[in-house]
């Protein structure tokens, strides 16, 4: 067995993560397109949102067990920071870049429900929502934590179709 430690230059590692993010974006678009084609816009989108909410729950489960949420590099090509009011600002979302390239923002933006799902699974009284979203056509993403309503908590818990309204910016992106 070979015990040498291999190092990879940061730029090369970032390109590898960007490749994986591109593949993730294409997988999301492909599954979403088939669901919408098979079940129609409304029902297909509902199924995509349910799936993404489940995906967010699973990510939160991994994080709660000590796993990592997002890679440090390669998901975003721009700036990521939190302002003095606690809002997150992100530019250069590589997922949104692929959604735009394939002219599929309507399906791509559904991926963004993952943020509300992860946060609500961690603390049902709060949700991380978009006030701007690159996958909706905005020039950057702004995310902030806000309180959930009892109806939102119930929708999330019961996986009902009202989950669509948990992040209003994503609904407005339609």
Backbone bond lengths (Angstrom), bond angles and torsions (degrees), N, CA, C in turn:
res aa  C-N    CA-C-N  psi(-1)  N-CA   C-N-CA  omega(-1)  CA-C   N-CA-C  phi
1 X - - - 1.461 - - 1.516 109.22 -
2 X 1.292 115.32 139.70 1.459 122.09 -176.49 1.521 109.42 -96.32
3 X 1.329 119.11 124.12 1.466 122.50 -174.98 1.522 113.60 -109.12
4 X 1.317 117.77 17.02 1.464 119.37 177.82 1.518 110.38 -70.54
5 X 1.314 115.51 142.23 1.461 120.72 176.31 1.520 107.90 -90.21
6 X 1.314 115.40 124.03 1.455 120.28 179.03 1.522 108.62 -94.91
7 X 1.308 116.68 135.14 1.459 120.52 175.85 1.524 108.45 -113.02
8 X 1.304 114.15 149.69 1.458 121.47 -179.82 1.524 107.01 -125.77
9 X 1.311 117.77 134.28 1.468 119.13 176.79 1.534 110.80 -58.73
10 X 1.319 116.29 144.39 1.460 121.20 -177.06 1.522 112.00 -54.85
11 X 1.303 118.28 -44.19 1.467 121.05 -179.77 1.517 112.06 -58.87
12 X 1.319 116.34 -40.50 1.468 120.54 178.33 1.536 110.67 -67.61
13 X 1.323 116.48 -41.46 1.469 120.62 178.35 1.527 110.72 -62.78
14 X 1.329 117.33 -41.72 1.466 121.33 178.33 1.519 110.15 -61.62
15 X 1.334 117.49 -43.52 1.472 120.84 178.60 1.524 110.94 -61.65
16 X 1.311 117.41 -37.28 1.463 121.08 178.87 1.535 110.82 -66.40
17 X 1.331 117.47 -41.58 1.466 120.59 177.29 1.525 109.43 -66.89
18 X 1.328 117.53 -40.89 1.469 120.33 177.70 1.531 110.72 -59.85
19 X 1.313 117.38 -37.76 1.468 121.29 176.73 1.531 110.04 -63.40
20 X 1.321 116.32 -44.17 1.471 119.95 178.33 1.533 110.71 -64.01
21 X 1.325 117.86 -39.32 1.466 121.72 178.73 1.529 109.80 -65.86
22 X 1.318 117.39 -39.33 1.465 120.70 176.32 1.522 109.83 -60.33
23 X 1.314 116.43 -45.02 1.470 119.92 179.52 1.528 110.71 -63.76
24 X 1.336 117.35 -40.24 1.468 121.04 177.46 1.526 110.41 -61.33
25 X 1.328 116.55 -44.21 1.469 120.73 179.47 1.529 110.83 -62.30
26 X 1.324 116.80 -42.16 1.466 120.36 179.20 1.525 111.51 -67.19
27 X 1.322 117.00 -37.94 1.465 120.55 176.49 1.526 109.96 -62.42
28 X 1.342 116.25 -46.24 1.463 120.37 178.29 1.533 110.37 -58.49
29 X 1.330 117.15 -48.23 1.464 120.32 -179.06 1.531 111.21 -61.90
30 X 1.305 116.61 -40.15 1.467 120.44 -178.14 1.522 112.06 -66.05
31 X 1.320 116.67 -49.31 1.466 119.59 177.72 1.527 110.76 -61.98
32 X 1.318 116.09 -43.39 1.463 120.27 -178.72 1.524 111.43 -63.16
33 X 1.321 116.85 -43.73 1.457 120.77 -179.42 1.528 111.05 -62.05
34 X 1.309 117.00 -44.36 1.464 120.23 -179.69 1.520 110.37 -63.91
35 X 1.329 117.76 -43.45 1.468 120.21 179.55 1.529 111.39 -62.53
36 X 1.329 117.14 -42.98 1.467 120.72 179.12 1.533 110.52 -68.33
37 X 1.322 117.02 -41.23 1.471 119.69 178.18 1.529 111.40 -63.27
38 X 1.317 116.90 -40.05 1.463 121.25 -176.26 1.527 113.41 -78.29
39 X 1.341 116.41 -36.70 1.465 120.16 -172.14 1.527 114.23 -113.58
40 X 1.318 117.93 -1.84 1.456 121.18 -177.21 1.523 111.03 89.65
41 X 1.331 115.27 164.40 1.468 120.24 -175.77 1.525 112.78 -57.32
42 X 1.322 117.38 -52.61 1.461 120.04 -173.24 1.529 112.18 -66.12
43 X 1.323 117.29 -55.36 1.463 120.89 -177.82 1.529 111.30 -68.03
44 X 1.328 117.20 -40.32 1.457 120.38 178.68 1.523 111.79 -61.46
45 X 1.341 116.66 -45.77 1.466 120.56 178.25 1.522 111.15 -63.35
46 X 1.316 116.41 -39.04 1.460 120.89 177.67 1.540 110.49 -59.62
47 X 1.321 116.18 -43.22 1.465 120.07 179.00 1.528 111.51 -66.94
48 X 1.317 117.21 -38.10 1.462 120.50 176.77 1.526 109.76 -62.50
49 X 1.328 116.89 -46.64 1.465 120.61 -179.62 1.528 110.32 -61.31
50 X 1.321 117.27 -44.23 1.470 119.99 177.26 1.519 111.00 -58.30
51 X 1.317 115.73 -42.73 1.464 120.41 179.86 1.525 111.42 -64.16
52 X 1.323 116.83 -44.05 1.463 120.76 -179.97 1.528 110.63 -66.64
53 X 1.323 117.42 -37.04 1.465 120.15 177.18 1.540 109.70 -64.24
54 X 1.308 117.32 -39.45 1.470 121.01 175.92 1.527 110.35 -65.36
55 X 1.307 116.29 -41.74 1.465 122.45 176.25 1.537 109.88 -57.23
56 X 1.324 117.11 -45.56 1.463 121.17 178.09 1.510 112.49 -61.75
57 X 1.334 116.54 -39.49 1.471 120.44 176.24 1.527 110.74 -60.79
58 X 1.311 115.28 -43.39 1.468 119.93 -178.51 1.534 111.08 -67.21
59 X 1.318 116.77 -39.99 1.467 119.55 176.55 1.526 109.05 -60.03
60 X 1.330 116.86 -45.84 1.455 120.18 -179.93 1.530 110.72 -61.00
61 X 1.316 117.46 -37.13 1.464 121.14 177.76 1.532 110.58 -62.06
62 X 1.321 116.58 -43.95 1.466 121.02 177.97 1.530 110.15 -62.60
63 X 1.329 116.74 -45.43 1.468 121.30 -179.96 1.532 110.05 -61.90
64 X 1.324 117.38 -42.05 1.468 121.09 179.56 1.522 112.67 -64.05
65 X 1.319 116.52 -23.66 1.472 121.17 177.48 1.526 111.63 -89.44
66 X 1.339 116.47 6.95 1.455 120.76 178.12 1.514 114.39 99.53
67 X 1.317 117.44 3.44 1.460 120.72 178.69 1.514 111.80 -78.00
68 X 1.306 115.49 169.67 1.460 122.08 -178.80 1.522 109.93 -89.87
69 X 1.328 116.84 144.39 1.457 121.83 178.23 1.524 110.33 -80.74
70 X 1.308 117.67 -73.79 1.474 122.39 -178.86 1.523 109.90 -115.98
71 X 1.322 116.98 148.85 1.464 118.81 172.65 1.526 109.81 -60.92
72 X 1.317 115.37 149.73 1.461 120.47 -179.17 1.525 111.91 -67.93
73 X 1.326 116.94 -34.58 1.460 121.47 -178.94 1.521 110.07 -127.97
74 X 1.339 116.50 153.32 1.447 121.68 170.03 1.512 116.49 99.08
75 X 1.331 117.81 -16.49 1.467 119.77 177.87 1.521 109.27 -80.67
76 X 1.328 115.64 -37.05 1.466 122.42 -179.81 1.513 108.44 -124.10
77 X 1.319 116.59 140.48 1.458 119.91 178.71 1.528 111.34 -99.48
78 X 1.320 116.43 -5.28 1.468 120.64 -178.53 1.514 111.77 -112.95
79 X 1.307 113.58 -146.49 1.455 122.34 -177.18 1.526 111.87 -86.03
80 X 1.318 116.12 146.44 1.459 122.86 171.75 1.524 106.08 -136.58
81 X 1.341 115.92 120.14 1.459 118.47 178.49 1.532 110.13 -154.98
82 X 1.320 114.60 162.62 1.458 121.31 176.60 1.526 107.63 -111.32
83 X 1.338 116.52 129.50 1.460 120.00 -178.44 1.532 111.08 -84.35
84 X 1.325 115.44 178.37 1.470 121.57 -176.41 1.529 113.15 -64.31
85 X 1.346 117.53 -19.80 1.464 121.48 178.17 1.527 112.64 -93.95
86 X 1.324 116.72 4.92 1.457 120.88 177.29 1.519 115.46 88.15
87 X 1.331 117.34 1.72 1.470 120.65 178.33 1.527 109.24 -79.58
88 X 1.320 114.77 144.92 1.457 121.21 176.18 1.520 108.98 -97.15
89 X 1.322 115.88 137.65 1.460 122.33 178.98 1.531 107.75 -122.11
90 X 1.316 114.87 129.47 1.462 121.03 -176.02 1.522 108.54 -134.93
91 X 1.324 116.19 132.58 1.456 120.42 173.68 1.521 108.86 -124.20
92 X 1.313 115.18 150.69 1.457 119.98 175.52 1.516 114.25 75.93
93 X 1.319 118.16 39.66 1.461 121.04 177.65 1.530 109.11 -63.29
94 X 1.314 116.24 118.72 1.463 120.03 -177.73 1.525 112.60 -71.45
95 X 1.311 118.57 -24.78 1.461 120.76 172.82 1.529 109.62 -66.61
96 X 1.330 116.19 -50.10 1.468 120.72 -179.85 1.521 110.80 -59.97
97 X 1.325 116.94 -35.11 1.469 120.69 177.95 1.529 110.38 -57.97
98 X 1.312 117.69 -43.14 1.469 121.56 179.72 1.528 110.12 -70.79
99 X 1.334 116.90 -40.87 1.470 119.90 178.66 1.530 110.10 -59.41
100 X 1.345 116.03 -40.29 1.468 120.75 178.15 1.527 110.77 -68.56
101 X 1.324 116.06 -44.97 1.468 120.71 -178.57 1.534 111.05 -57.49
102 X 1.322 117.04 -38.33 1.459 121.29 -179.76 1.527 112.62 -90.70
103 X 1.341 115.60 4.80 1.469 121.57 179.55 1.527 111.20 53.83
104 X 1.329 114.80 46.51 1.464 122.24 -176.72 1.533 111.63 -129.09
105 X 1.329 117.17 40.61 1.470 119.46 179.67 1.531 110.76 -59.92
106 X 1.315 117.32 -33.81 1.464 120.60 -178.48 1.529 111.40 -60.76
107 X 1.308 117.49 -36.36 1.470 121.00 177.05 1.526 111.03 -89.61
108 X 1.320 116.52 -38.72 1.457 120.78 -177.36 1.516 113.49 -60.70
109 X 1.332 116.34 -42.19 1.469 119.43 -177.33 1.520 112.46 -60.14
110 X 1.324 117.56 -23.03 1.467 120.20 179.07 1.525 111.32 -63.40
111 X 1.327 116.91 -26.30 1.466 120.51 175.69 1.527 111.07 -58.85
112 X 1.323 116.48 -32.56 1.467 121.94 -173.37 1.531 113.46 -67.55
113 X 1.317 117.77 -12.07 1.468 120.22 174.01 1.527 111.35 -62.36
114 X 1.314 116.97 -15.86 1.458 120.78 179.92 1.528 111.16 -58.15
115 X 1.320 117.88 -33.26 1.474 120.71 -177.56 1.524 111.59 -66.01
116 X 1.325 117.02 -46.29 1.472 120.13 177.34 1.527 110.18 -64.82
117 X 1.325 116.78 -40.13 1.466 120.53 -177.95 1.524 111.59 -63.20
118 X 1.325 117.05 -46.83 1.469 119.86 -179.90 1.525 110.53 -60.44
119 X 1.321 115.52 -44.20 1.461 118.94 -176.53 1.522 111.79 -69.61
120 X 1.331 117.28 -42.04 1.466 120.04 -179.05 1.524 111.68 -70.22
121 X 1.321 117.15 -30.65 1.457 119.06 176.45 1.526 110.28 -68.22
122 X 1.318 115.93 -33.36 1.459 120.91 178.40 1.528 111.92 -75.74
123 X 1.346 116.00 -43.07 1.464 122.23 -179.47 1.530 107.76 -147.30
124 X 1.331 117.61 99.01 1.468 120.60 -175.96 1.525 115.05 -59.99
125 X 1.323 117.82 -13.60 1.464 119.67 -179.17 1.530 112.61 -85.75
126 X 1.340 117.31 -6.31 1.470 122.33 -179.01 1.522 109.08 -131.19
127 X 1.328 114.92 150.59 1.461 120.27 173.72 1.511 109.00 -138.51
128 X 1.314 115.20 143.66 1.458 122.04 176.54 1.522 106.71 -96.79
129 X 1.323 115.59 112.00 1.465 120.36 -175.18 1.529 110.77 -119.94
130 X 1.312 115.30 162.92 1.459 122.78 179.80 1.530 109.89 -93.87
131 X 1.315 116.26 129.57 1.461 119.24 168.30 1.527 109.30 -99.28
132 X 1.308 116.37 -19.81 1.463 123.02 165.86 1.519 106.22 -143.10
133 X 1.342 115.82 153.54 1.461 119.10 -172.14 1.529 109.83 -152.32
134 X 1.328 116.11 120.60 1.464 120.15 178.93 1.524 111.85 -59.48
135 X 1.322 117.31 -35.07 1.462 120.58 -179.16 1.530 112.21 -73.85
136 X 1.331 116.62 -6.04 1.472 121.33 173.21 1.525 110.57 -101.52
137 X 1.322 116.69 -0.78 1.457 121.24 179.37 1.519 114.03 106.14
138 X 1.336 118.05 -3.15 1.467 120.73 177.39 1.533 109.41 -72.74
139 X 1.336 116.71 163.33 1.464 119.38 -177.28 1.525 113.75 -82.17
140 X 1.323 117.35 -8.03 1.465 121.87 176.82 1.530 108.23 -161.19
141 X 1.318 115.88 172.97 1.467 121.02 175.13 1.520 108.96 -108.40
142 X 1.306 114.86 137.65 1.453 121.74 170.21 1.524 105.59 -125.89
143 X 1.317 115.86 127.77 1.462 120.86 -178.54 1.520 108.86 -125.81
144 X 1.326 115.11 143.52 1.453 118.74 177.12 1.516 110.12 -146.37
145 X 1.324 114.29 151.69 1.454 120.85 176.15 1.517 109.04 -83.81
146 X 1.333 115.66 131.36 1.460 120.79 172.06 1.525 108.16 -134.24
147 X 1.322 115.25 161.94 1.464 120.16 179.20 1.521 110.41 -69.65
148 X 1.319 115.53 147.19 1.461 120.79 174.57 1.524 109.19 -92.67
149 X 1.319 114.87 159.25 1.461 120.09 173.49 1.531 107.91 -94.27
150 X 1.298 115.65 165.92 1.462 119.76 176.51 1.528 110.17 -61.17
151 X 1.332 116.77 -38.98 1.460 120.72 178.64 1.536 111.13 -62.12
152 X 1.322 117.02 -41.37 1.470 120.41 178.02 1.524 111.34 -65.13
153 X 1.315 116.15 -42.78 1.474 119.39 177.98 1.520 110.58 -60.88
154 X 1.325 117.29 -42.04 1.467 121.18 178.58 1.529 111.36 -66.69
155 X 1.328 117.19 -41.55 1.463 120.93 177.72 1.525 110.89 -60.11
156 X 1.322 115.62 -43.83 1.458 120.77 179.48 1.530 110.62 -65.18
157 X 1.302 116.43 -47.21 1.465 121.60 -178.94 1.523 111.51 -62.58
158 X 1.333 116.74 -41.70 1.471 121.39 -176.68 1.527 113.83 -90.78
159 X 1.335 116.65 -1.34 1.473 122.05 179.18 1.533 111.95 55.23
160 X 1.319 116.55 40.74 1.466 118.00 -178.76 1.525 111.49 -90.32
161 X 1.325 115.83 171.89 1.460 120.25 -173.18 1.519 113.69 -69.53
162 X 1.314 118.56 -10.88 1.461 120.71 176.77 1.535 111.22 -71.62
163 X 1.341 117.20 -10.24 1.470 120.21 177.67 1.521 110.81 -56.26
164 X 1.312 116.57 -27.18 1.462 122.10 179.83 1.530 111.08 -52.45
165 X 1.323 117.27 -33.41 1.461 121.93 -174.06 1.527 113.81 -89.66
166 X 1.323 116.67 4.84 1.468 120.63 -179.79 1.528 110.99 -65.64
167 X 1.334 117.25 -31.02 1.461 121.45 177.39 1.526 108.17 -126.04
168 X 1.315 115.97 96.39 1.464 122.44 -171.98 1.527 113.39 -60.88
169 X 1.339 118.18 -34.15 1.472 119.19 -179.82 1.529 110.75 -62.23
170 X 1.302 117.50 -34.32 1.459 121.22 179.58 1.530 110.80 -70.93
171 X 1.325 117.29 -31.68 1.470 121.44 175.41 1.514 109.12 -70.29
172 X 1.322 116.86 -42.27 1.468 121.37 -179.36 1.524 111.03 -65.51
173 X 1.325 117.18 -22.72 1.470 121.68 -179.12 1.520 112.98 -69.36
174 X 1.331 117.05 -9.20 1.472 121.22 -177.04 1.518 111.76 -65.16
